[in-house]
Structures are given as structure tokens and as C-alpha cells.
Amino acid sequence: MANLDYPTSKQSFNLQHCTVGKAGYFRMHGRNAEKWFSKSSRDEVYNYLYNETELATIKERLDSLGKAFESLTVIANNHFREPSWPTPSS
């Protein structure tokens, strides 16, 4: 069972802490609600940069989940392309 971070609505599955089994799994999809619910392209849906406050709440969830499992895998699936890293100056 996966624990997810994604945009939710009234009809969404929104279980914050599923602790079935010994190995946990947490996937971060981003919170781009506008694109998520508008049936945009996959690239637009996952185009999301978490802010520090959002990351702090996710860390709290991960801390709690980490205590419930023998192992916890965290996947960030909130990207749609490789980042453009600044080129080092000579």
C-alpha cells in the first residue's frame, strides 16, 4: 500500500498513514491541483516545486511512517523533465 502526497478533492482517497506490512512506500506527486484536475498533459500535472512549509509537513508524515515500518522508500514523482542546472563559470 502506498502513502501518497497529491492534490485531493472531496472524492479523493486521502489516507495519511497506511502502515500495512513491514516495508513502507511514500510517493510525492506534487500538489499542482489546477493541472491535476483539469486533465492536462502528464508533464503539466507533475510540474510542481514543493515549498518549505509543504516539505515540513511531509517530513512529519515521513517521521511517523518511518517509526511504523522496518524500511521506508520515498519517491519524488513531482517532476517531468530534468532540471536545468546552472553551468559553472570558468
N, C-alpha and C positions, 0 to 999 in steps of 0.2 A: 504494500500500500504506500503510495506516495503522499508526502506532505507538500502542498503547493503554495506558492505565492503568485497570485494573478488577480486581475480585476474581477470583482464579483458583482452580482446583481441579486435581486430578491429570489430568483430561481436558482442561484448558484449553489453548488456543493461547497461548503465553507467550514470543513472540519479543520481546526487549527492544530490539533495534536493527535495524530493517529500513531499509536505505539504498538501495533500488532507485529509480533516477531522479534527477532534479535538484531536484525540489521535495518537501520532506518535510511530513508531516502527523502531528500528535500530538493525541490526544483523551483528555481526562481524564473518566472516567465516575464517579469516586468509588470508594470501597472498602467499601461497605456490603454485605459478604458475606452477612450474615444475610438481608437482603431480596433480594439478587441471586439467591440460590439457592433461595429459598422461593416463587418465582413470585408475589411481591407485586405490587401495582399499580406502574405506571411511576413514579408520584410517590414512592412509598416507596423504590424501588430507587435513584433518583438523589438522594435526600435525604442528603447527605454533606458534611461540612466537613473538609477536609484539615488535619492538624496541621502544625506547623513541621518536624518530622522528616521526614514524608512529602513535604512540599514541597521539602525539601533534596535528597532522593533523586531526585525528579522533575527538579529543576534540573540535577543531574549528568547525567541521561539527555538532557535538552534541550541541554546544553552539548556533549555528544558528538555528538548528532544534528545540531546546528547546524553543526558542522565538516564533516559529510558531504554537506550539501545546499547548493545556491545560495540557497534560501529554505526557511523552516520556518514552517508555520502551526500555532498551538496553540489548541485549542478546549477550554474548560471546560464539560463537559456533566454536571456533578455537582449540578445544581440542579433544582428542579421548580416553583418559584414565585419571584416577585420578592421580594427581601429587604424586611423591614420596617425601613426606615431611621428612626432617631430623629428626631423633629420638633425643629427648632431652637427653643430657648426664646427668648421675647421679652425 
